[in-house]
Amino acid sequence: AVVSTQSTGIIEGGALWQQIHGTNAPIKLREEFGHHLKCSLRHTYLRDTRDDNLVATRGYRCHLATEVAGFMGDVNHVKVNAETQLNFPLFLGLTGTLNLRAGLLHRTTDDNRTWITDKFFCGGPGSVRGFFTDGIGGPVGGTAHWGAGLSLTRPLPFSPHIWGLGRFMRMHNFINAGSLVSDRYELFKNPRLSVGSGLIIKVGNAMKMEINYAVPLKYEASDVVNHGLQFGIGVNFM
C-alpha cells in the first residue's frame, strides 16, 4: 500500500469461492446457479481533500478501483469502477456538489461468463434517487453503468444553537441521472432521471441519513420506481 496525507493506493490479490443459489429466481439468474472460483488482482486508488467526509462544503474525492480476474477458476474479466465528488461553496451558506460514477465489466474470454456477484447495480437512495435499491435495469444487474448527481445543500433556516440541530443537519435539492445496461454500446441510450429535495442528517463521524421526497421523471418499464418519500443511510450518496 502507498499512503499519503490525502491519497491512498492499495494493491491486493485473492481467491474467492462463491456459490450462487436461491428460490423463485428469474430464469437468467438460475442459469448462474452453482459454484464459481475467482482469482484476481485488485488496485484501489483514493484521493480525498474534502473538509468533511460526510457533509462536505469544499474539496473533492476521487476513487478508482480496477480488478483483473482470470488466473485460475471460471471468472475472467477486467472490471473498472470510478467515482468522483466535487464540493464548492457558493453564497449565503449554500454548497454545490457534483457526483459522477461510471463502471465497466469486460469479459476477457469467450468461454467464460460474467456472474451476478461481479456485476453492477443501480438505483436507490445512495445511487439514483427515486428508484428502489437496485431498481434500474432488472434484477440480474449489468456490465456497464454511469450515474451523475448535482445537489444544492444549505443550512437549516434557524440558528445552530437551537437544540444544536444546525450543526449536523442540512437541507438539499438534487437532480440525479444514470443508466445500467449489459451492452456498453447502449449505455447512454435510455438514461433515467429524477429530482427531489430532502434532509441530510449527520450521525457522528460514521455515517449520514437522508430523508428525501423524490420524483422520477424518466424511467423504463422494467424499472422499480419509488415516487415519494425515500429513506437512506450510508456513507457515499450521489
N, C-alpha and C positions, 0 to 999 in steps of 0.2 A: 504494500500500500504506500502511496505517496500522499502526504498530508501537508497543507499549509494553513494559514490562519483563515483563509476564505475558500480554498479549493481542496478537494479530496479525489484521489484516483485509486481504484482498487481493482486488482486482477485476481480472479479466483476460478478454481476448477472443481468439478464434482461429477458424481454419478448418481442418478435418480431413478429408482424403480417405482413405477406408478401403475395403479390398477384403476381402470375406468369401468364402472358398473352403475346400475340404477334401475328404477322401476318407472313405468309409464313415461319412458323417454321417447323423443322423436326418432323416426327411422334413421335419420342421418347420424344421430348420436349413438344409436345401438350398433351401427357399423364399426364404431371405435371401441366397443367393449373388449376388455382383455387386459393383458399385462404388456407394459412397454418399458424399455430401458433407454435412458438418455444420458450420454456422457458429453459434457460441454465445458467450454472456457467462456468466462464472462468478464467483461470490463465495464466498470461503472465510473463515471466522472461527474462530480458535483462541484459547482461554484455558487456560493451564496453570499451576497453583500447586503441583504435586507436588514433593516433596523429591528424587525420583529419577525420571527419565523411563522407566526400565525396570522397576525393582522398588521401587515407592513404598510408604511406610509412612504417609503422610498427604498431604492435599491432593486436588485434583480436576483433571480435564481435560475440556474441552468443545470439540467440533469440529462445525461446521455448514458444509456445502457445498451451494450452490444453483446450478443451471445452467439457463439458458433458451436453447433452440436453436430455430431456425426462420427466421432472417433470409434465408438462401439454402439451396439444396440440398433434400434429401429427408428431412431429420431435423427433426421438430417436436415438442418436448416441454418440460416443466418437470420437473426432477429435483432432489429434495431428499434429502440423507442426513445423519443426525445421529448422533453418538456422544458418550457421556459416561462418565467413570470417577470414582468416589469412593473414596478410601482413608481408613481411620480406624483408629488404634491401639486395641488392646483391652487385654490384660493379659498378663503373662509373655512379652512379646516377640511376641505374636500380632497380626496385622493383618488387618482385614476389607477386602475390595474388592468393590464393586458396579459392574458394567458394564452399560450399556444402549445398544442400537443400533436404529435404525429408518430406513427409506428408502422413498420413493415416486417412481415414474416415471409421469407423466401425459401422455398424448398430447394435443396441443392442436388437432389437425385430424383429420378422419375419413378423409382420403385418403392419409395417411402412416402408416407402421408404426414400431414401436419395434424396433430391431435388437439382436442379441445383444451387440454391443460396448458398448451402453449399459445393459444390464440388470444386475440384481443377482444375486449367487450367495451361497450359504450352506452352511456345513458345513466341517469341517476343524479342524486343531489351533489355528488362530488365530481360529476362529469357534465354532460349536457342536461341542465335542469329542465324540468317539465316532462321528463320521462321517468319511468320506473327504473330501478337498478338493472343494468344490462338489458334495457328495454328497446334498444335500437338494433335493427338488423337481424332479428331472430334469435333463437335460443342456443345456437351452436357456435356463435362467435364469428370472427372474421380474421383475415390475414393482413388487412391494411385499415388504418383508421386515421382520422385527424379531428381536432377539436380546437375551437377558439372561443374565448370569452373576454368580454370587455365590461368592466363594472366601475361604478362610481360610488365610493363609500364616504360617509360623513358621520360626525359625532351625533349622539342623541341631542335633541333640542332642549336640553336642560343641563344645569351645572353638574360636573362630575362629582361634586361634593354631596349631592343629594343621594343618599344611600350608597354612594360610591359606584353607581351603575355606569356612569360615563367612562370610567377607567377601563372597562372590559366589554363594553357593548357598542356596536356601531350599526348604522343603517346602510343599506346598499340597494342600488338599482343595477340590473345586469341584462346583457344580451348574450346568448350562447348559440353556437352553431357547431355542427360536426357531422361525421358520417362514419359508417363501418361497412366494409364490403369484403368479399372473398376474391374479387378480381380488381387488382390495383388500378387497372385502366378505367374503372368506373367509380373511382374514389370521390370525384367531385361532381358526379352526375346528379345525385338527388340529396343535397345537403339538408339536414334538419335544422330548425331554427326555433328559438324560444326566447321570451322576455319575461321579466318579473322584477319583484322587489322583496326585501325581507330584512331580517335582523341577524346580525353576527354576534355571537356570544363567545368570548374567550374563556376557556376553562383552564385556569392556571397557565403553565407553560407547556402543557402536554398536548392539548387538542382544542378544537373550537367546534361550536354547534351553529347551525344555520336553520332558521325558520323562515321559509320563503313562500310566496304566492307566485306560481309560475304559469305562464300561458304558452303552450306550444303553438307556433304559427305555421310550421311546415313539418310534415311527417308522412310516413308511408303506412300502408295498410297493415304491414307486418309488425309495426312498432307498438309498444305498450306505453301509451301516453298517460301523464299524470297532470291533469289540468286542475290546479287549485293548490291547496296547502301541501308543502313538502318539507320534511324534516331530515337533516343530515348531521352526522358527527364524524370528525376525522381530522386530518392534518392538511392535506392538499385538496383544494377545491379549485374549480376552473372559473 
